[in-house]
Amino acid sequence: MSTFEDTRVPESTGANPLRWKALSILALVQFIIYLDATIVNVALPTIRKELGFTSDGLIWVVNCYLIAAGGLLLLGGRLADRIGRRRVFCVGSAAFAIASLIAGLAVNPGMLLTGRVIQGVAEALAAPAGLAIVALLFNDPKERAKAFGVWAGLSGLGACAGVLLSGVFTGLLTWRLIFLINIPLAVVPLLTLPKILEESRMPQADRRIDWAGAALITGGLFAVIYGLLTAVHQSWSAVGVWAPLVGGLAALAVALVVEANAAEPLLPLRFFRNRIRLTANGVTAIIGGVSAAVFFMVVLYAQDVLGYTPLRSGLAWVPFCLAFMGGLFGSMRIIMRFGPRPAMSLGLLIAAAGLLLLAQLPVNGSFWAHLLPATVLVAIGFGMTNPAMQQASMHGVAEMDAGLGSGVLTTLLQLSGALGLTVFVPIALREQSASVAGGANAVEAAVSGFTSAFQVGSIVLLAGSAAVLFLLRGIPSPARTRHSG
C-alpha cells in the first residue's frame, strides 16, 4: 500500500483526480522562486542609488538569497519528508510572501538584505517539497513526463521572465515591484492547495531528524558558497576566501562520516549510487553554472557595451523566453517517444552551439545580427534539457526519499549558479586585464573577457552532452513503459 497518506483518491486505487490542478498551483510558486533568482539583475544599479548600497555591498542582494537557499535546501527536503510535504510547501509560500513584502518596502540596505535572506529560506522549504509532491502525484510514466515538463518549463520561464520584468518595472515604474509582485502569487497556494491536496509524509515520520548531519551539511554548504562568492571580488589567497572554503569542505568531509554511520541520515549515501541520478545531477550542475554566467554576462554586454537602457535590456530577453518554451515543447515530444537521454544530449549540444556564437560577439555588435541568433539557440537548448534533467534526477527515487531527491536537485541548481559565476566571471576578468595590458580600451577588453568565458562554457556543455550519451542509459521512454505495462 502506498505511503502517500490520506489522499482523496489513494494511489493504490487510482491517481488523484485533482493532480493537474494541484500541479498548476505548485508550479506557480516554482515560477516565482525562479523569477526572483534573476529579477534583481537589471534593477541593481537603481537599487544601489536609492538605498545607498556601496559597490561591494550591492552583490549581497544576490548573495544573501543564494547562500540562504543553497545552504538549507537539503534540510528543507528532509523536513518535507518527515513533517509533511504540503505543510512545508505552504509554510515556504507564506514565508516567501512575507519576505517579498519586507524587500519591496525596504528603506535601507539592511532591510532589503533581510528580505532576501528570508526569501532564500522560503525557497529551501517550498521548492523541494513542491517537486516531491509532483513526483508522488503522477505515477503514470507518460503523465509524469508531462508534469515534469510543466514544472521545468515554468521554472525556466520564471528565470527568463525575471530579467524581462526587471527591465520593465525598473524602466517604467519602480524597482520595488520586482518584489511586491510575488505577494499575490505566493498567497494563491495558501488559499487553494489545502482544499485539493491532503498531507503526505514518509512512513514513521515521528523518527528524529538527523540534526548533526543537517548542521554539518548546511553549515558546510553555507561556508563553501560564501567562499566561492567572495572569490569573485577577492583573490584566492585572501582569508575571506580560503578560510570559509577550507572550513566548509572540512565540515562536509565530517558530514560524510556522520551520514555513513547514522541510523536515519539526512543525506543517505545510497542515493548517489544510482548511475542515472548521478549523471542527471551532474548535468544539473552544468546547466546551473553555465546559465547563471550567460544571464550575468549577456546583461552586462547589452548595457555596458551596446549601451542599452534597463527597459531595452529587459525587452531583449523576450525572444529568449519564447525560444525556451519552444525547446521545452520539443523536449516533451522527444521524451514521450524516446526518453530523456536524447532530449538532454541534444539540448546540451544546441546550447553549446549558441555559446559558440556568443563567443564571436564583436565590440560593435547588434541585437539582430549577433545577440538574437546566439541567445535563441541557448534558450532552445536549455528548454530541451530542463524537463529531461528533472525527470532523470528523480529516476527510481523511493517515495520515502522524494523530498531528498528534489532537495538535492534544487541544491545543485543553487550551488552551481554560484559556482558558475565564480568560475566564468574570473575567466572574463583575467582576459580583460590581459587585454588592457596589451593596449585594448575598456570596451574591447570587456568583450574579449566575455567571449573567452563563453568559449569555455561551450566546451563544458559539449562535454556534458557526450557524458549523457555514454552514461544516461537505462531509462525507457514513457510510451514504451506504458505499452509494456
MIDOPA-388930 format. One record per residue (C-alpha): residue number from 1; residue in three letters; x negated, z negated, y. Coordinates in steps of 0.05 Angstrom, whole numbers, plus 5000, padded with zeros to 4 digits. Example, Ala and Ser with C-alpha at 12.3 -4.5 7.8 and 13.67 -1.06 7.14 Angstrom:
2
[node 1, Ala, [4754, 4844, 4910]] [node 2, Ser, [4727, 4857, 4979]] 
***
This chain:
485
[node 1, Met, [5000, 5000, 5000]] [node 2, Ser, [4975, 5016, 5070]] [node 3, Thr, [4949, 4961, 5113]] [node 4, Phe, [4977, 4994, 5176]] [node 5, Glu, [5023, 4935, 5186]] [node 6, Asp, [5095, 4936, 5209]] [node 7, Thr, [5100, 5009, 5228]] [node 8, Arg, [5171, 5033, 5238]] [node 9, Val, [5161, 5082, 5181]] [node 10, Pro, [5108, 5054, 5133]] [node 11, Glu, [5051, 5100, 5115]] [node 12, Ser, [5068, 5093, 5042]] [node 13, Thr, [5136, 5125, 5053]] [node 14, Gly, [5122, 5175, 5107]] [node 15, Ala, [5090, 5188, 5174]] [node 16, Asn, [5113, 5153, 5237]] [node 17, Pro, [5166, 5199, 5268]] [node 18, Leu, [5143, 5179, 5337]] [node 19, Arg, [5070, 5193, 5325]] [node 20, Trp, [5066, 5253, 5372]] [node 21, Lys, [5098, 5214, 5428]] [node 22, Ala, [5050, 5157, 5415]] [node 23, Leu, [4992, 5206, 5417]] [node 24, Ser, [5013, 5232, 5485]] [node 25, Ile, [5014, 5161, 5513]] [node 26, Leu, [4948, 5142, 5482]] [node 27, Ala, [4914, 5206, 5505]] [node 28, Leu, [4938, 5193, 5576]] [node 29, Val, [4893, 5132, 5581]] [node 30, Gln, [4836, 5170, 5548]] [node 31, Phe, [4846, 5223, 5602]] [node 32, Ile, [4838, 5174, 5660]] [node 33, Ile, [4779, 5140, 5626]] [node 34, Tyr, [4741, 5205, 5624]] [node 35, Leu, [4768, 5224, 5692]] [node 36, Asp, [4737, 5162, 5721]] [node 37, Ala, [4670, 5175, 5688]] [node 38, Thr, [4658, 5236, 5733]] [node 39, Ile, [4706, 5228, 5792]] [node 40, Val, [4658, 5188, 5834]] [node 41, Asn, [4603, 5241, 5834]] [node 42, Val, [4625, 5285, 5893]] [node 43, Ala, [4650, 5225, 5933]] [node 44, Leu, [4586, 5184, 5931]] [node 45, Pro, [4558, 5206, 5998]] [node 46, Thr, [4624, 5188, 6033]] [node 47, Ile, [4627, 5121, 5997]] [node 48, Arg, [4556, 5105, 6019]] [node 49, Lys, [4574, 5119, 6092]] [node 50, Glu, [4640, 5080, 6094]] [node 51, Leu, [4619, 5018, 6054]] [node 52, Gly, [4546, 5014, 6076]] [node 53, Phe, [4511, 5026, 6010]] [node 54, Thr, [4437, 5036, 6010]] [node 55, Ser, [4410, 5098, 5975]] [node 56, Asp, [4383, 5056, 5918]] [node 57, Gly, [4446, 5014, 5914]] [node 58, Leu, [4493, 5074, 5910]] [node 59, Ile, [4470, 5092, 5840]] [node 60, Trp, [4502, 5028, 5815]] [node 61, Val, [4571, 5055, 5830]] [node 62, Val, [4558, 5097, 5768]] [node 63, Asn, [4511, 5050, 5731]] [node 64, Cys, [4557, 4990, 5731]] [node 65, Tyr, [4610, 5029, 5695]] [node 66, Leu, [4562, 5058, 5643]] [node 67, Ile, [4529, 4992, 5628]] [node 68, Ala, [4594, 4952, 5621]] [node 69, Ala, [4626, 5006, 5577]] [node 70, Gly, [4566, 5024, 5535]] [node 71, Gly, [4547, 4953, 5521]] [node 72, Leu, [4616, 4929, 5499]] [node 73, Leu, [4647, 4988, 5462]] [node 74, Leu, [4626, 4966, 5392]] [node 75, Leu, [4654, 4896, 5404]] [node 76, Gly, [4718, 4927, 5432]] [node 77, Gly, [4727, 4969, 5370]] [node 78, Arg, [4718, 4909, 5324]] [node 79, Leu, [4765, 4866, 5366]] [node 80, Ala, [4817, 4921, 5359]] [node 81, Asp, [4810, 4920, 5283]] [node 82, Arg, [4815, 4844, 5280]] [node 83, Ile, [4867, 4822, 5331]] [node 84, Gly, [4909, 4885, 5336]] [node 85, Arg, [4896, 4956, 5360]] [node 86, Arg, [4959, 4964, 5401]] [node 87, Arg, [4948, 4896, 5434]] [node 88, Val, [4876, 4911, 5452]] [node 89, Phe, [4894, 4980, 5477]] [node 90, Cys, [4947, 4952, 5524]] [node 91, Val, [4900, 4898, 5549]] [node 92, Gly, [4849, 4951, 5565]] [node 93, Ser, [4901, 4994, 5601]] [node 94, Ala, [4923, 4935, 5643]] [node 95, Ala, [4851, 4917, 5660]] [node 96, Phe, [4838, 4989, 5680]] [node 97, Ala, [4896, 4988, 5728]] [node 98, Ile, [4873, 4922, 5760]] [node 99, Ala, [4801, 4946, 5765]] [node 100, Ser, [4823, 5011, 5797]] [node 101, Leu, [4863, 4973, 5849]] [node 102, Ile, [4802, 4930, 5865]] [node 103, Ala, [4757, 4991, 5872]] [node 104, Gly, [4807, 5030, 5912]] [node 105, Leu, [4816, 4974, 5963]] [node 106, Ala, [4742, 4956, 5967]] [node 107, Val, [4717, 4936, 6035]] [node 108, Asn, [4644, 4924, 6016]] [node 109, Pro, [4595, 4945, 5962]] [node 110, Gly, [4604, 4881, 5921]] [node 111, Met, [4680, 4892, 5915]] [node 112, Leu, [4672, 4964, 5893]] [node 113, Leu, [4619, 4946, 5841]] [node 114, Thr, [4663, 4890, 5814]] [node 115, Gly, [4719, 4940, 5804]] [node 116, Arg, [4672, 4988, 5768]] [node 117, Val, [4647, 4934, 5721]] [node 118, Ile, [4718, 4915, 5702]] [node 119, Gln, [4734, 4989, 5691]] [node 120, Gly, [4676, 4993, 5642]] [node 121, Val, [4701, 4932, 5604]] [node 122, Ala, [4771, 4962, 5603]] [node 123, Glu, [4744, 5026, 5573]] [node 124, Ala, [4708, 4986, 5520]] [node 125, Leu, [4775, 4957, 5499]] [node 126, Ala, [4822, 5016, 5506]] [node 127, Ala, [4780, 5076, 5482]] [node 128, Pro, [4762, 5053, 5411]] [node 129, Ala, [4830, 5021, 5400]] [node 130, Gly, [4866, 5085, 5420]] [node 131, Leu, [4824, 5131, 5377]] [node 132, Ala, [4832, 5084, 5317]] [node 133, Ile, [4908, 5086, 5325]] [node 134, Val, [4906, 5162, 5327]] [node 135, Ala, [4864, 5164, 5263]] [node 136, Leu, [4915, 5120, 5228]] [node 137, Leu, [4978, 5154, 5253]] [node 138, Phe, [4960, 5223, 5226]] [node 139, Asn, [4946, 5225, 5152]] [node 140, Asp, [4961, 5298, 5140]] [node 141, Pro, [4895, 5337, 5149]] [node 142, Lys, [4927, 5393, 5190]] [node 143, Glu, [4964, 5345, 5236]] [node 144, Arg, [4902, 5301, 5243]] [node 145, Ala, [4861, 5361, 5265]] [node 146, Lys, [4913, 5378, 5317]] [node 147, Ala, [4916, 5306, 5341]] [node 148, Phe, [4841, 5302, 5349]] [node 149, Gly, [4843, 5368, 5385]] [node 150, Val, [4893, 5340, 5435]] [node 151, Trp, [4852, 5276, 5442]] [node 152, Ala, [4787, 5313, 5452]] [node 153, Gly, [4820, 5363, 5499]] [node 154, Leu, [4846, 5311, 5546]] [node 155, Ser, [4780, 5274, 5544]] [node 156, Gly, [4741, 5336, 5564]] [node 157, Leu, [4794, 5358, 5614]] [node 158, Gly, [4791, 5289, 5646]] [node 159, Ala, [4716, 5296, 5655]] [node 160, Cys, [4725, 5365, 5686]] [node 161, Ala, [4784, 5344, 5729]] [node 162, Gly, [4744, 5285, 5755]] [node 163, Val, [4695, 5329, 5792]] [node 164, Leu, [4751, 5374, 5817]] [node 165, Leu, [4795, 5317, 5843]] [node 166, Ser, [4736, 5280, 5873]] [node 167, Gly, [4723, 5340, 5918]] [node 168, Val, [4797, 5350, 5935]] [node 169, Phe, [4811, 5276, 5951]] [node 170, Thr, [4747, 5265, 5989]] [node 171, Gly, [4751, 5330, 6028]] [node 172, Leu, [4825, 5329, 6047]] [node 173, Leu, [4849, 5256, 6042]] [node 174, Thr, [4808, 5195, 6024]] [node 175, Trp, [4758, 5176, 5970]] [node 176, Arg, [4800, 5114, 5954]] [node 177, Leu, [4850, 5159, 5917]] [node 178, Ile, [4798, 5173, 5863]] [node 179, Phe, [4811, 5101, 5840]] [node 180, Leu, [4882, 5089, 5862]] [node 181, Ile, [4908, 5149, 5823]] [node 182, Asn, [4891, 5112, 5759]] [node 183, Ile, [4941, 5056, 5771]] [node 184, Pro, [5007, 5091, 5754]] [node 185, Leu, [4974, 5129, 5697]] [node 186, Ala, [4949, 5064, 5666]] [node 187, Val, [5015, 5028, 5674]] [node 188, Val, [5054, 5081, 5634]] [node 189, Pro, [5027, 5058, 5566]] [node 190, Leu, [5043, 4985, 5581]] [node 191, Leu, [5117, 5003, 5591]] [node 192, Thr, [5125, 5053, 5534]] [node 193, Leu, [5076, 5042, 5477]] [node 194, Pro, [5105, 4975, 5453]] [node 195, Lys, [5173, 5008, 5445]] [node 196, Ile, [5149, 5063, 5397]] [node 197, Leu, [5089, 5034, 5360]] [node 198, Glu, [5083, 4968, 5323]] [node 199, Glu, [5019, 4930, 5315]] [node 200, Ser, [4964, 4948, 5266]] [node 201, Arg, [4902, 4910, 5246]] [node 202, Met, [4854, 4906, 5188]] [node 203, Pro, [4873, 4861, 5129]] [node 204, Gln, [4852, 4788, 5131]] [node 205, Ala, [4847, 4793, 5207]] [node 206, Asp, [4841, 4717, 5211]] [node 207, Arg, [4767, 4722, 5190]] [node 208, Arg, [4716, 4704, 5243]] [node 209, Ile, [4686, 4758, 5285]] [node 210, Asp, [4610, 4766, 5278]] [node 211, Trp, [4594, 4737, 5346]] [node 212, Ala, [4519, 4733, 5333]] [node 213, Gly, [4518, 4808, 5317]] [node 214, Ala, [4563, 4821, 5377]] [node 215, Ala, [4516, 4784, 5424]] [node 216, Leu, [4454, 4818, 5398]] [node 217, Ile, [4483, 4888, 5396]] [node 218, Thr, [4519, 4883, 5463]] [node 219, Gly, [4460, 4849, 5497]] [node 220, Gly, [4411, 4897, 5467]] [node 221, Leu, [4451, 4958, 5487]] [node 222, Phe, [4461, 4929, 5557]] [node 223, Ala, [4386, 4918, 5566]] [node 224, Val, [4367, 4987, 5538]] [node 225, Ile, [4418, 5023, 5583]] [node 226, Tyr, [4395, 4982, 5643]] [node 227, Gly, [4322, 5000, 5629]] [node 228, Leu, [4337, 5074, 5619]] [node 229, Leu, [4379, 5079, 5682]] [node 230, Thr, [4326, 5042, 5722]] [node 231, Ala, [4274, 5091, 5697]] [node 232, Val, [4309, 5146, 5736]] [node 233, His, [4284, 5114, 5801]] [node 234, Gln, [4223, 5074, 5778]] [node 235, Ser, [4161, 5091, 5738]] [node 236, Trp, [4159, 5074, 5664]] [node 237, Ser, [4104, 5023, 5678]] [node 238, Ala, [4149, 4982, 5724]] [node 239, Val, [4170, 4914, 5698]] [node 240, Gly, [4243, 4930, 5714]] [node 241, Val, [4239, 4988, 5665]] [node 242, Trp, [4196, 4966, 5606]] [node 243, Ala, [4218, 4893, 5604]] [node 244, Pro, [4292, 4907, 5591]] [node 245, Leu, [4274, 4964, 5544]] [node 246, Val, [4228, 4921, 5502]] [node 247, Gly, [4277, 4862, 5503]] [node 248, Gly, [4336, 4906, 5486]] [node 249, Leu, [4301, 4941, 5428]] [node 250, Ala, [4277, 4874, 5402]] [node 251, Ala, [4349, 4848, 5404]] [node 252, Leu, [4374, 4910, 5367]] [node 253, Ala, [4320, 4901, 5314]] [node 254, Val, [4341, 4829, 5303]] [node 255, Ala, [4414, 4853, 5301]] [node 256, Leu, [4397, 4899, 5242]] [node 257, Val, [4371, 4839, 5203]] [node 258, Val, [4432, 4797, 5222]] [node 259, Glu, [4481, 4853, 5205]] [node 260, Ala, [4447, 4867, 5138]] [node 261, Asn, [4457, 4794, 5117]] [node 262, Ala, [4524, 4778, 5150]] [node 263, Ala, [4585, 4769, 5105]] [node 264, Glu, [4630, 4803, 5157]] [node 265, Pro, [4583, 4844, 5201]] [node 266, Leu, [4604, 4873, 5268]] [node 267, Leu, [4568, 4938, 5250]] [node 268, Pro, [4564, 4947, 5174]] [node 269, Leu, [4502, 4988, 5159]] [node 270, Arg, [4541, 5024, 5104]] [node 271, Phe, [4578, 5061, 5159]] [node 272, Phe, [4516, 5103, 5173]] [node 273, Arg, [4503, 5122, 5100]] [node 274, Asn, [4554, 5178, 5105]] [node 275, Arg, [4516, 5243, 5120]] [node 276, Ile, [4576, 5276, 5153]] [node 277, Arg, [4590, 5219, 5201]] [node 278, Leu, [4516, 5211, 5216]] [node 279, Thr, [4509, 5285, 5233]] [node 280, Ala, [4572, 5284, 5276]] [node 281, Asn, [4548, 5223, 5314]] [node 282, Gly, [4481, 5258, 5326]] [node 283, Val, [4519, 5317, 5356]] [node 284, Thr, [4559, 5268, 5398]] [node 285, Ala, [4494, 5242, 5428]] [node 286, Ile, [4470, 5313, 5443]] [node 287, Ile, [4535, 5333, 5476]] [node 288, Gly, [4540, 5269, 5517]] [node 289, Gly, [4469, 5274, 5542]] [node 290, Val, [4469, 5348, 5560]] [node 291, Ser, [4539, 5347, 5592]] [node 292, Ala, [4521, 5289, 5637]] [node 293, Ala, [4459, 5326, 5660]] [node 294, Val, [4498, 5391, 5671]] [node 295, Phe, [4551, 5357, 5714]] [node 296, Phe, [4498, 5320, 5755]] [node 297, Met, [4452, 5378, 5768]] [node 298, Val, [4504, 5433, 5779]] [node 299, Val, [4538, 5389, 5832]] [node 300, Leu, [4470, 5379, 5866]] [node 301, Tyr, [4455, 5454, 5863]] [node 302, Ala, [4523, 5471, 5893]] [node 303, Gln, [4517, 5421, 5951]] [node 304, Asp, [4442, 5417, 5965]] [node 305, Val, [4422, 5490, 5951]] [node 306, Leu, [4485, 5531, 5963]] [node 307, Gly, [4510, 5485, 6019]] [node 308, Tyr, [4579, 5473, 5990]] [node 309, Thr, [4625, 5421, 6022]] [node 310, Pro, [4654, 5367, 5976]] [node 311, Leu, [4721, 5405, 5974]] [node 312, Arg, [4689, 5471, 5956]] [node 313, Ser, [4643, 5437, 5906]] [node 314, Gly, [4703, 5406, 5871]] [node 315, Leu, [4743, 5471, 5870]] [node 316, Ala, [4684, 5507, 5839]] [node 317, Trp, [4699, 5469, 5774]] [node 318, Val, [4768, 5499, 5765]] [node 319, Pro, [4743, 5557, 5721]] [node 320, Phe, [4703, 5506, 5680]] [node 321, Cys, [4767, 5467, 5666]] [node 322, Leu, [4805, 5530, 5646]] [node 323, Ala, [4748, 5555, 5602]] [node 324, Phe, [4743, 5487, 5569]] [node 325, Met, [4816, 5490, 5549]] [node 326, Gly, [4805, 5560, 5521]] [node 327, Gly, [4747, 5535, 5479]] [node 328, Leu, [4790, 5477, 5456]] [node 329, Phe, [4847, 5521, 5431]] [node 330, Gly, [4798, 5568, 5397]] [node 331, Ser, [4765, 5509, 5363]] [node 332, Met, [4830, 5483, 5336]] [node 333, Arg, [4846, 5550, 5305]] [node 334, Ile, [4777, 5552, 5272]] [node 335, Ile, [4783, 5481, 5247]] [node 336, Met, [4852, 5495, 5217]] [node 337, Arg, [4824, 5552, 5176]] [node 338, Phe, [4751, 5537, 5163]] [node 339, Gly, [4740, 5463, 5181]] [node 340, Pro, [4699, 5431, 5237]] [node 341, Arg, [4630, 5455, 5216]] [node 342, Pro, [4634, 5528, 5242]] [node 343, Ala, [4671, 5507, 5304]] [node 344, Met, [4618, 5455, 5322]] [node 345, Ser, [4559, 5500, 5307]] [node 346, Leu, [4588, 5560, 5345]] [node 347, Gly, [4607, 5515, 5404]] [node 348, Leu, [4536, 5488, 5410]] [node 349, Leu, [4509, 5559, 5406]] [node 350, Ile, [4555, 5584, 5462]] [node 351, Ala, [4539, 5524, 5506]] [node 352, Ala, [4464, 5537, 5495]] [node 353, Ala, [4474, 5608, 5520]] [node 354, Gly, [4507, 5580, 5582]] [node 355, Leu, [4448, 5534, 5595]] [node 356, Leu, [4401, 5592, 5587]] [node 357, Leu, [4439, 5627, 5643]] [node 358, Leu, [4436, 5564, 5686]] [node 359, Ala, [4360, 5564, 5674]] [node 360, Gln, [4359, 5630, 5713]] [node 361, Leu, [4393, 5603, 5776]] [node 362, Pro, [4359, 5631, 5839]] [node 363, Val, [4349, 5598, 5906]] [node 364, Asn, [4397, 5647, 5940]] [node 365, Gly, [4448, 5646, 5883]] [node 366, Ser, [4523, 5656, 5888]] [node 367, Phe, [4582, 5626, 5853]] [node 368, Trp, [4609, 5692, 5824]] [node 369, Ala, [4544, 5722, 5801]] [node 370, His, [4508, 5660, 5776]] [node 371, Leu, [4547, 5595, 5771]] [node 372, Leu, [4612, 5624, 5744]] [node 373, Pro, [4587, 5661, 5681]] [node 374, Ala, [4540, 5605, 5663]] [node 375, Thr, [4588, 5547, 5671]] [node 376, Val, [4644, 5585, 5635]] [node 377, Leu, [4600, 5593, 5574]] [node 378, Val, [4581, 5519, 5576]] [node 379, Ala, [4654, 5500, 5582]] [node 380, Ile, [4677, 5543, 5524]] [node 381, Gly, [4621, 5515, 5481]] [node 382, Phe, [4636, 5443, 5498]] [node 383, Gly, [4711, 5455, 5488]] [node 384, Met, [4698, 5483, 5419]] [node 385, Thr, [4652, 5426, 5399]] [node 386, Asn, [4692, 5366, 5422]] [node 387, Pro, [4751, 5365, 5373]] [node 388, Ala, [4707, 5384, 5314]] [node 389, Met, [4657, 5330, 5333]] [node 390, Gln, [4711, 5276, 5338]] [node 391, Gln, [4743, 5296, 5272]] [node 392, Ala, [4677, 5296, 5235]] [node 393, Ser, [4655, 5230, 5264]] [node 394, Met, [4717, 5196, 5234]] [node 395, His, [4709, 5231, 5166]] [node 396, Gly, [4721, 5184, 5109]] [node 397, Val, [4729, 5123, 5154]] [node 398, Ala, [4770, 5070, 5117]] [node 399, Glu, [4830, 5040, 5154]] [node 400, Met, [4794, 4973, 5160]] [node 401, Asp, [4738, 5008, 5198]] [node 402, Ala, [4780, 5053, 5243]] [node 403, Gly, [4763, 5014, 5306]] [node 404, Leu, [4690, 5011, 5286]] [node 405, Gly, [4686, 5086, 5277]] [node 406, Ser, [4717, 5101, 5344]] [node 407, Gly, [4674, 5047, 5376]] [node 408, Val, [4611, 5080, 5350]] [node 409, Leu, [4634, 5148, 5376]] [node 410, Thr, [4651, 5125, 5446]] [node 411, Thr, [4589, 5081, 5450]] [node 412, Leu, [4546, 5142, 5434]] [node 413, Leu, [4581, 5182, 5488]] [node 414, Gln, [4564, 5129, 5540]] [node 415, Leu, [4494, 5116, 5516]] [node 416, Ser, [4477, 5189, 5510]] [node 417, Gly, [4504, 5202, 5580]] [node 418, Ala, [4456, 5150, 5608]] [node 419, Leu, [4400, 5177, 5564]] [node 420, Gly, [4414, 5248, 5585]] [node 421, Leu, [4406, 5231, 5658]] [node 422, Thr, [4344, 5191, 5642]] [node 423, Val, [4312, 5249, 5605]] [node 424, Phe, [4334, 5310, 5643]] [node 425, Val, [4331, 5284, 5715]] [node 426, Pro, [4258, 5263, 5709]] [node 427, Ile, [4242, 5332, 5679]] [node 428, Ala, [4273, 5363, 5741]] [node 429, Leu, [4238, 5314, 5788]] [node 430, Arg, [4169, 5325, 5757]] [node 431, Glu, [4177, 5400, 5763]] [node 432, Gln, [4199, 5393, 5835]] [node 433, Ser, [4137, 5352, 5851]] [node 434, Ala, [4093, 5404, 5817]] [node 435, Ser, [4127, 5460, 5856]] [node 436, Val, [4118, 5424, 5923]] [node 437, Ala, [4045, 5413, 5906]] [node 438, Gly, [4040, 5487, 5893]] [node 439, Gly, [4066, 5505, 5962]] [node 440, Ala, [4141, 5513, 5949]] [node 441, Asn, [4192, 5489, 6001]] [node 442, Ala, [4243, 5435, 5985]] [node 443, Val, [4299, 5482, 5963]] [node 444, Glu, [4253, 5524, 5920]] [node 445, Ala, [4225, 5462, 5887]] [node 446, Ala, [4294, 5434, 5873]] [node 447, Val, [4317, 5498, 5839]] [node 448, Ser, [4253, 5500, 5799]] [node 449, Gly, [4267, 5430, 5775]] [node 450, Phe, [4339, 5444, 5756]] [node 451, Thr, [4322, 5507, 5717]] [node 452, Ser, [4267, 5472, 5678]] [node 453, Ala, [4316, 5418, 5657]] [node 454, Phe, [4368, 5469, 5637]] [node 455, Gln, [4316, 5505, 5593]] [node 456, Val, [4302, 5440, 5555]] [node 457, Gly, [4377, 5428, 5549]] [node 458, Ser, [4388, 5496, 5517]] [node 459, Ile, [4334, 5482, 5465]] [node 460, Val, [4367, 5416, 5448]] [node 461, Leu, [4435, 5449, 5438]] [node 462, Leu, [4405, 5504, 5395]] [node 463, Ala, [4372, 5451, 5351]] [node 464, Gly, [4439, 5416, 5345]] [node 465, Ser, [4474, 5480, 5324]] [node 466, Ala, [4423, 5491, 5269]] [node 467, Ala, [4428, 5419, 5245]] [node 468, Val, [4503, 5425, 5239]] [node 469, Leu, [4498, 5487, 5195]] [node 470, Phe, [4449, 5453, 5148]] [node 471, Leu, [4476, 5382, 5147]] [node 472, Leu, [4551, 5383, 5161]] [node 473, Arg, [4575, 5407, 5093]] [node 474, Gly, [4630, 5377, 5051]] [node 475, Ile, [4690, 5375, 5099]] [node 476, Pro, [4745, 5421, 5073]] [node 477, Ser, [4789, 5456, 5123]] [node 478, Pro, [4858, 5426, 5135]] [node 479, Ala, [4890, 5489, 5107]] [node 480, Arg, [4850, 5484, 5042]] [node 481, Thr, [4863, 5410, 5035]] [node 482, Arg, [4938, 5419, 5045]] [node 483, His, [4940, 5477, 4996]] [node 484, Ser, [4902, 5437, 4943]] [node 485, Gly, [4950, 5378, 4953]] 
***
